Amino acid sequence: MLKHPKILILDDSTSAVDTKTDAKIRKGMREFIPETTKIIIAQRTSSIENDDRIIVMESGSIDAVGSHEQLLKTNKIYQEIHNSQNKAGDNSEK
């Protein structure tokens, strides 16, 4: 059981779970350890879209920093990742 850490680092920790379970994990962290600083390394944009700050990296360098909404408007890398993940099911009939 977690004992309310000051900082929690999660390295792609929800990549092997479905999106429903991922949402439950994120909700649990918000409710049970809201004061904990969380550093989440994720490949799914849905895993981080409600986070305060998202850092987009490419080739080991920071490409952009912002909220989900800001990055969708301004960052091509984030837009491409988000769009590819959210349109994956839409292309099955085409």
Rosetta blueprint (number, residue, H / E / L):
1 M L
2 L L
3 K L
4 H L
5 P L
6 K L
7 I E
8 L E
9 I E
10 L E
11 D E
12 D L
13 S L
14 T L
15 S L
16 A L
17 V L
18 D L
19 T H
20 K H
21 T H
22 D H
23 A H
24 K H
25 I H
26 R H
27 K H
28 G H
29 M H
30 R H
31 E H
32 F H
33 I L
34 P L
35 E L
36 T L
37 T E
38 K E
39 I E
40 I E
41 I E
42 A L
43 Q L
44 R L
45 T H
46 S H
47 S H
48 I L
49 E L
50 N L
51 D L
52 D L
53 R L
54 I E
55 I E
56 V E
57 M E
58 E E
59 S L
60 G L
61 S E
62 I E
63 D E
64 A E
65 V E
66 G E
67 S L
68 H H
69 E H
70 Q H
71 L H
72 L H
73 K H
74 T H
75 N L
76 K H
77 I H
78 Y H
79 Q H
80 E H
81 I H
82 H H
83 N H
84 S H
85 Q H
86 N H
87 K L
88 A L
89 G L
90 D H
91 N H
92 S H
93 E H
94 K L
